[in-house]
Amino acid sequence: RLPRVRCLLLLQESQQGIRAAERSLLNLAASADERRRAYQDLEIQRKKTGENLETLAALLGRATEEDALFQAFRSAEAERTKGIEDFLTLSGKLDETGIGNPAAFEAELAVLEVAHQKWLLDLSRAVMTEMPFRGNVDAAESAMGKWLASFSVKNPALVDLFGPRILEQYKILYAAAEGIREQLNRDDITDEDMGDIRFAFAYECLPAADAIGDIFDRARKIVGDAVAIQNAMNKQVLETNGAAFDTAIAALDALVSAELQAVDAARVEAAAVSSGAGRLVFVGIAVGAGLSILLGFLLTRSITRRLGRVMALANRVREKDLSATADAEGAAGSDELGDLSRTFGDMTLSLRDIVSGIAVEADEAGGRSEALAALAQE
């Protein structure tokens, strides 16, 4: 069970790693290097998820108690995998636009267009009211000129729009505006001068302004498409992938909980078995000790009884009772006591034979003495 728990925890870790990589790719303020690392991290975590998933499937085997939870996780992971593929497709499209942060770029364009429209409106009001014009007429010092000086977007279409094309129109516009301002700011301006001013405004300024407006429209379309991709990425991660992620994590949490409960149950069972085994060992020791004592008692009693019989035989021999014989039960033993009993019995028989021989010889000697005495009397 513990290898399963470890594998589940690794799956949780890789899922969190995928989540972090997705969010890193959503951070469009990140540099190109940071986005590249996020792509690498995402692929690494996806590979780990696949490996751990295969390992977990092998570890679970036919564990039916976790099968439903495991299948729920696999289903959520399959949906999440598809969501990640969709997200990567969108992210790739966004990278192709060359716009790091479409929403921020769109806001910058809006600010530039407002500044441009305000400048053009001020110039138009001065021409229509024949009032001096105090606005800037240096294209490089305009808001657009300053912005273009730091323009670094890599989108080819935007580079074309905000490159020579818009610069050419700005030069035309601001050159005409400079001539208009010089004439409007004269003290001796005449009706003929005003005619020239209106002509220059109508046929030089307005066409250039219209061309610049068209460039802004086309740029907004390009940036708008990128913003749509960015919004789709956010929706994919936060909604679709987020829901699949939550489901997958919930299934993993449930699997981890089930495995830990099983581990705790096994630990309790093992403790119960150990306790039972301990009791059996204690009982076995107690029974063994009792049997040892009983066997010792019986053995001691047997030895004492057999020794008592040998001592009784010795006492009878000491009292000159040579008719005593070794106890049959004691002499039948094959141990040292049996040997002692047989030896003592054999010794008693030998003594009996010796005494009997001496008695016979004594009787014979007495007979011979009596015969010698009778011969002497004769």
N, C-alpha and C positions, 0 to 999 in steps of 0.2 A: 504493500500500500504506500509506503513512504516514497518509493521512486515515482509513483503516480502523482503524489502531492507535489514533489519537486518539479515534475514536468508541467503540471498545471500552473504552478507559480511562474515558471519560465514563459508559459504561454501568456499569462497576464502581463508579464514584463514586456514581451514583444508587442502585445496589443497596445500597451501604453506608448511604446516607442514609435509605432506607426502613427498613433494619434498625434504625438509631438511633432513628427516629421511633416504631417499634413498641415498642422498649424504653422510650422515654419515656412512652408511654401505659400501659405495665405498671407504671410507678412511681406507685402510687396515693397516694403521699405528696405528689405534685406538686399545685400549686395549680390552680385553674380556668383561669387565664391560661396557665400552662405547658402544660396539656393542650390548650388551644385552639391554641397555637403548634405543638404536636406534630402535631395534625390538619392544620394548614396545611402544615407541612414534609412530611408524608407525601404529601399531594396534589401538592405541587410536585415531589417526587422521582418520583412515579409518572408525572406528565406528562413529565418529562425522560426517563424510561425509554422511554415510548412514542415520543417524538420521535427519540431516538437509535436505537431499534430500527428505525424506518422508514428512517432515514438509512443505517444499516448494511446493511439489506436491499438498498437501492438501490446502495450501493458494492460489495457483494459480487457482485451481478448473477448471473452463471452460473459463479461461481468454485466448481467442483465439488470442489476439494480441501478447501475449508472448509465445504462444504454440510452434511456430517454433523454437524460440531461446532455449526454455526449452528442446525440443526434441534433438536439436543439442548438448546441454550440456550433456544430458543423454547418448547420443550415444558416445560422447567423453569420458565420465566417465566410461562407460562399457568397452571401449577399454583400458582405463587406468587401470581399475581394473584387467583385464586380464594380462596386462603388469606387474602390481605389483606382481601378483601371479607367473608369470614366473620369475621375478626378485628374489622373495623370494625362489623359488625352486633352482635357481642358487646359491644364497647366502648360502642356506643350504648345498648344495654340496661343496661349498668352505670351509665352516666351518668343514665339515667332513674330508677334506684333512688334517686338523690340521696345515696348513701353513698360518700364518697370512697375509703375503705379498708375494705371489708367485713370482712376478716380482723381488722384492728385493732379495729373496732367490735364484732365478735363477742367478742373477748377482753375488752373493757371491760365488756360485758354480763355475761360470766361472772364477773368480779371483783365487780361490783355485786350479782349474785344470791347469790354466796357470802357477801358481807358482810351482805346482807339475811337470808339463812337463818341465819347465825350469831347475828345480833341477835334474831331471832324465837326461836331455840333457847334463848338465854340467858333471855329473858323467860318462855318456857314452863317452863324448869327452876326459875326463881324462884317461879312460881305453884304448881308441883306440889310443891315442897319447902317452901313457905311461908317462903322466905328473902328478904331484902331484894334489890331490883333496883338495880344501880348503872349500868345502861346509859343511853344517850342517849334522851331522849324528845322532842327538838326535831327536827321533820321537816326543817327547813332546814339543820341541822347534820349530818344523816345523810349517809352516802356517796352515796346516791341524790339527796338534796337538793342537795348540792354539785355533783354531776355534771349534774343538770338545769339548774343555774344557767348552765352553759357549753354546753348542748346546742345544736348548730348544724346538725344533719343536716336536709337539705331533702326527705327522703322523706315524702310526705304521710301515709302510713299510720303511720310512726314518729312523726311530729309529733303525730298524733292520739293514739297510745298514750302517748307520753311528755309529753303536754301536760296539759290539765286532768284527763283521766281518771285518770292515775296519781297526780297531785297530790291529787285528791279522796280516793283510797283511802289515800294516805300520811297525810293529815290525820286521817282516821278512825282509822287504826291507831295513830298516835302520840298522839292525844288520849286514846284508851282506855288506852294504855300509860302515859301520864302519871298517870291516875287510879289505875291498878293500882300503880304505883310509890309513890305517896303513901300508899296503904293498907298495902302490904307493908312499907314502911319505918317504920311506926308501932310504937311499943313496946307499945301496949295493944291489939293486933289481936285480934279475937274470931272465933269460928267463923262468925258471921253475916257478918262482914267478908270472910272467906275465901270464903263462898258468893257474895257479890257480886263478889269478884275473879274467881272461876272463871267466873261467868256473863258478866262483861264480856269475859274472855279468849275464851270460847267463842263468844259471839254478837256481839262487836264486833271483836276483834282477828283471830280466825281467818277470818271472811268477807273482811275487808279484805286479809289476807295471801293468801288464795286468789285474790282478784281481781288482786292484784299479781303473783302467780305466773302467772296466766293471761296477763297482759300480757307478762311475760318470755317465756312460751312463744310467743306470737304474734310478738313481736319477733325471737326466735331464728329463727322460720320465715322472716320477711322477710329477715333478714340472711343466713340460710343460703342462700336463693336467690341473693342477691348474691355470696356467697362461691363458689357453684357457677359463676356467670358468670365470676368472677375466675379460678377454677381453669381453666375452659375457655379463657379468654384466654391464660393462661400455657402451657397445652398447645398451643394453636394456634400461638403464636409460637415456643416453644422446640422443639417437635417437628415439626408439619406444615410450618409456614412455614420453620422452621430447616432441615429436610431439603431443601426446594425451593430455599432460598437457597444452601445448600452446593453443590447440583447446578448451579445457575445460575452461581455464581462459578467452579466448576471448569470449566464449559464456556467461560466467558469467558476464564479463564486459558489454557485450551488454544488458544482462538482467537488470543489475543494472542501466545502462544508461536509458533503456526504463522505468523502474520503477520510477526513479528520474524525468524523463520528465513528466510522468503521475502525479506524486506528484506536480510538478510545475504547470502543467495545472490545476489540481484540486484546488491548492492554488489561482491561478489567477481567476478561476471560482467562488471560494468562496468569493474572494475579490469583484468580480463584483456583486455577489448576495448580499453581505453585503452592497455594495454601493447603489444598487437599493433599498434594504430594508430601508437604511437610508433615501433615497429620499422619499420613500413612507411614512415613519414615519414623515418626515418633512412636507410633503403635508398633511398628516392626522392631524398633530398638527395645521397646518395653517387653514385647513378647520374647525377643531373643534373650534379653536379660533374665526373664523368668525361666525360660527353658534352660539357660546356662546354670542358673541356681538349682533347678530341679535335677538336671543331669549331674551336677556336682554333688548334690545331696545323695542321689541314688548311687553314684560311683563310690563316694566315700563310705556309704553304708555297706555296699558290697565288699569293698576292701576290708573294712573293719570286721565284718562278719567272718570273712575268710581268714583274716589274721587271728581272730578269736578262736577259730577251730584249730589252727596250727598251735596256738598257745595252750589250748586244752590238751592236745596230744602230747606236747612237751611236758606239761605238768603230770600227766599220767605216767610218762616214762620216768620222770624224776621221782615219783612215788613207787617206782619199781614195778609198775604195771606194764609189762611188755606185751600184754595182749591187745593193747590199743593199736588201732590201725588208722591210716590217713583217711580223712573224709573223702568220699567218692566225688562229691560236687566240687570240693576245693582242688582235688588232684586232677580233675578233668580240664582245668583251665590251661590255656596255652601261654599265659603271661608269666611274669616272674613269680607271682604268688603260687601259681599252679606248680611251677618248677620247685619252689620251696616246699610245698606240701608233699609232692611226690618224693623228694629227696629225704624229707623227714620220715616219711612212711617206710622208705627203703632202709633207712638207718635203723628204725625200730625192728624191722624184720631181721636185719643182720644181728642186732643185739640179741634178739630172741634165739636165733640159731646158735650164737656163741654160747649163751647161757645154757641152752639145751645140751650142747656138746660137752660143756664143763660138767653138767650133772651126770651125763652118761659115763664120762671118764671117772667121776667121783664114785659112782656105783660100782664100776668095774674095779677100782682101786680098793674099795671096801670089801668086795668079794675076795679079792686076792689076799687081803689082810686077814680075813676070817680063816681062809684056807691055810695060811701060814701059821696061824695061832693053833689050829687044830693039829697040825703036824708037830708042832713043838710040844704039845701036851702028850702026844704019843711018845 
